[in-house]
């Protein structure tokens, strides 16, 4: 089966559901593994942005890409810290208001949408870049699904609503991939916007969570994520060259 942006977006979206199910099933070992995934994903995503997406954006997307990257970064900042008070990735261990899950879903849906945009935009430039963006997205989908489910449960709502919220996040990712194929503005600016979104999620959301934990294993996972990206770039360089 050929790799397509839609197929990879749907695969990434499944990660949201898996993260939510691990939480509602009280699979503590799985939740601990998600924490390691969060650290690995932070290193991988940061490396993807700095060595893969940004060079491509500044080389190929015409005037003013820096402003578009900044808009993507600021949009997610506002979504996470205006719509979602006290937002953090990972399990919510404090009681929150019953409507907190709704605001968290809205905030996370914005960056989930641009996850799909990023995958599809990457494929518009090269298969290799699209695959790297897919890996960057799927690595934070497990923590994202766990996060939204935990906020819903902390608000006193039933487990099924936590899983449904995670499914909605996955749907936003698929929608982003679909609309990128149809909307010319997203085809032109989607990669730059996705660069800003990915940079924010990696550096401003995930890295602080890794630093706060202060566990050597998570630090090693973070460094391993960056190294893994460099290895994958070598393996996909031929495919990425096909986009020239």
C-alpha positions as CSV (number, residue, x, y, z in Angstrom):
1,X,0.0,0.0,0.0
2,X,1.4,3.4,-1.0
3,X,2.1,6.0,1.6
4,X,-0.3,8.9,1.4
5,X,-0.8,11.9,3.7
6,X,-4.4,10.8,4.5
7,X,-3.2,7.3,5.5
8,X,-0.5,8.6,7.7
9,X,-2.8,11.2,9.3
10,X,-5.3,8.4,10.1
11,X,-2.5,6.3,11.6
12,X,-1.3,9.2,13.7
13,X,-4.8,9.9,14.8
14,X,-5.0,6.4,16.2
15,X,-2.3,7.4,18.7
16,X,-4.7,9.7,20.4
17,X,-7.1,6.9,21.0
18,X,-4.4,4.6,22.3
19,X,-3.2,7.2,24.8
20,X,-6.7,7.7,26.1
21,X,-7.5,4.0,26.4
22,X,-4.3,3.4,28.3
23,X,-5.4,6.0,30.8
24,X,-9.0,5.0,31.3
25,X,-7.9,1.3,31.5
26,X,-5.6,2.3,34.4
27,X,-2.7,0.7,32.5
28,X,0.0,2.3,34.7
29,X,2.9,0.6,32.9
30,X,1.5,2.0,29.6
31,X,1.2,5.4,31.1
32,X,4.8,5.3,32.2
33,X,5.8,4.3,28.7
34,X,3.9,7.3,27.4
35,X,6.1,9.6,29.6
36,X,9.1,8.1,27.9
37,X,7.4,8.6,24.5
38,X,6.9,12.3,25.4
39,X,10.6,12.8,26.1
40,X,11.7,10.9,23.0
41,X,9.1,12.8,20.9
42,X,10.4,16.2,22.3
43,X,13.9,15.5,21.0
44,X,12.7,14.1,17.7
45,X,10.3,17.0,17.0
46,X,12.8,19.7,18.0
47,X,15.4,18.1,15.6
48,X,12.8,17.8,12.8
49,X,11.9,21.5,13.0
50,X,15.5,22.7,13.2
51,X,17.1,20.4,10.6
52,X,14.2,19.5,8.3
53,X,11.2,21.8,8.3
54,X,12.8,25.2,8.7
55,X,15.5,24.8,6.1
56,X,12.9,23.7,3.6
57,X,10.5,26.5,4.5
58,X,13.1,29.2,4.1
59,X,14.4,27.7,0.9
60,X,11.2,27.1,-1.0
61,X,8.3,29.1,0.3
62,X,8.8,32.7,-1.0
63,X,8.9,35.9,1.0
64,X,8.0,36.2,4.7
65,X,8.1,32.6,5.9
66,X,9.5,33.7,9.2
67,X,6.3,35.6,10.0
68,X,4.2,32.6,9.1
69,X,6.3,30.4,11.4
70,X,5.8,32.9,14.2
71,X,2.0,33.0,13.6
72,X,1.9,29.2,13.9
73,X,3.9,29.4,17.2
74,X,1.8,32.2,18.7
75,X,-1.5,30.6,17.6
76,X,-0.8,27.4,19.6
77,X,0.5,29.4,22.6
78,X,-2.8,31.4,22.7
79,X,-4.8,28.2,22.3
80,X,-3.0,26.4,25.1
81,X,-2.7,29.2,27.6
82,X,-5.8,31.3,27.0
83,X,-8.4,28.6,26.1
84,X,-6.9,26.0,28.4
85,X,-5.8,27.5,31.8
86,X,-2.8,25.7,33.5
87,X,-2.3,23.4,30.4
88,X,0.4,20.8,30.5
89,X,1.0,17.5,28.7
90,X,0.6,14.4,30.7
91,X,-1.8,13.0,33.3
92,X,-3.9,15.6,35.1
93,X,-3.8,14.7,38.8
94,X,-5.8,17.6,40.2
95,X,-9.6,18.1,40.2
96,X,-10.7,20.6,37.5
97,X,-14.0,22.1,36.5
98,X,-16.5,20.0,34.5
99,X,-16.1,22.2,31.4
100,X,-12.3,22.0,31.5
101,X,-12.4,19.1,29.0
102,X,-14.2,21.2,26.5
103,X,-11.7,24.0,26.6
104,X,-8.8,21.5,26.5
105,X,-10.4,19.9,23.5
106,X,-10.7,23.2,21.6
107,X,-7.1,24.2,22.4
108,X,-5.6,20.9,21.5
109,X,-7.7,20.6,18.4
110,X,-6.0,23.6,16.9
111,X,-2.5,22.0,17.0
112,X,-4.0,18.6,16.1
113,X,-5.4,20.2,13.0
114,X,-2.0,21.5,12.1
115,X,-0.4,18.1,12.7
116,X,-2.4,16.9,9.7
117,X,-1.5,20.0,7.7
118,X,2.1,19.4,8.5
119,X,2.0,15.8,7.2
120,X,0.3,16.8,4.0
121,X,2.4,19.9,3.5
122,X,5.6,17.8,4.0
123,X,4.5,15.4,1.2
124,X,3.9,18.4,-1.1
125,X,7.6,19.1,-0.8
126,X,8.9,15.5,-0.7
127,X,8.0,12.0,0.5
128,X,10.9,12.0,2.9
129,X,9.9,15.2,4.6
130,X,6.3,14.0,4.9
131,X,7.4,10.8,6.5
132,X,9.6,12.6,9.0
133,X,6.7,14.9,9.9
134,X,4.5,11.8,10.4
135,X,6.9,10.4,12.9
136,X,7.1,13.8,14.7
137,X,3.3,13.8,14.9
138,X,2.7,10.3,16.0
139,X,5.3,10.5,18.8
140,X,3.3,13.1,20.6
141,X,-0.1,11.6,19.8
142,X,0.0,9.1,22.7
143,X,0.8,11.9,25.3
144,X,-1.9,14.1,23.7
145,X,-4.6,11.4,23.9
146,X,-3.6,10.7,27.5
147,X,-3.7,14.4,28.3
148,X,-7.2,15.1,27.0
149,X,-8.7,11.9,28.6
150,X,-7.2,12.8,31.9
151,X,-8.6,16.3,31.8
152,X,-12.0,15.0,31.0
153,X,-11.9,12.5,33.8
154,X,-10.5,15.0,36.3
155,X,-13.6,17.1,35.5
156,X,-15.8,14.3,36.8
157,X,-17.0,13.1,33.4
158,X,-17.2,9.4,32.4
159,X,-14.4,7.5,30.7
160,X,-16.2,7.2,27.4
161,X,-16.2,11.0,27.1
162,X,-12.4,10.9,27.6
163,X,-12.0,8.4,24.7
164,X,-14.5,10.4,22.5
165,X,-12.5,13.6,23.1
166,X,-9.3,11.8,22.0
167,X,-11.1,10.5,18.9
168,X,-12.1,14.1,18.1
169,X,-8.5,15.2,18.3
170,X,-7.6,12.5,15.9
171,X,-10.4,13.7,13.6
172,X,-8.9,17.2,13.6
173,X,-5.6,15.7,12.4
174,X,-7.3,13.9,9.5
175,X,-9.3,17.0,8.7
176,X,-6.0,19.0,8.5
177,X,-4.6,16.6,6.0
178,X,-7.7,16.5,3.9
179,X,-8.1,20.3,3.7
180,X,-4.4,20.8,2.8
181,X,-5.1,18.9,-0.4
182,X,-8.1,21.2,-1.2
183,X,-7.1,24.6,0.0
184,X,-4.4,26.6,-1.9
185,X,-3.5,28.8,1.1
186,X,-2.7,25.8,3.2
187,X,-0.6,24.3,0.3
188,X,1.4,27.6,0.2
189,X,1.7,28.3,3.9
190,X,0.9,25.1,5.7
191,X,4.5,23.9,6.1
192,X,5.6,27.2,7.7
193,X,2.6,27.2,10.0
194,X,3.3,23.6,10.9
195,X,6.9,24.5,11.7
196,X,5.7,27.1,14.2
197,X,3.2,24.7,15.7
198,X,5.7,21.8,16.0
199,X,8.4,24.1,17.5
200,X,5.9,25.3,20.1
201,X,4.8,21.8,21.1
202,X,8.3,20.5,21.2
203,X,10.1,23.4,22.9
204,X,7.4,25.0,25.0
205,X,5.2,22.1,25.9
206,X,7.2,18.9,25.9
207,X,10.7,20.0,26.9
208,X,9.5,21.6,30.2
209,X,7.7,18.4,31.1
210,X,10.9,16.4,30.6
211,X,12.9,19.0,32.6
212,X,10.4,19.0,35.4
213,X,10.5,15.2,35.8
214,X,14.3,15.3,36.4
215,X,14.7,11.6,35.5
216,X,17.9,10.5,33.8
217,X,16.0,8.0,31.7
218,X,13.8,10.8,30.2
219,X,16.9,12.9,29.4
220,X,18.4,9.9,27.6
221,X,15.1,9.4,25.7
222,X,15.1,13.1,24.7
223,X,18.6,12.8,23.4
224,X,17.7,9.6,21.7
225,X,14.8,11.3,19.9
226,X,17.2,13.8,18.4
227,X,19.7,11.1,17.3
228,X,16.9,9.0,15.8
229,X,15.8,12.0,13.6
230,X,19.3,12.4,12.3
231,X,19.4,8.7,11.5
232,X,16.1,8.8,9.7
233,X,17.1,11.9,7.7
234,X,20.1,9.9,6.4
235,X,17.8,7.0,5.5
236,X,15.2,9.2,3.8
237,X,17.6,11.6,2.1
238,X,17.2,9.9,-1.3
239,X,13.4,10.2,-1.0
240,X,13.6,13.8,0.1
241,X,15.7,14.6,-2.9
242,X,12.8,13.4,-5.1
243,X,10.9,16.6,-4.2
244,X,13.4,18.9,-5.9
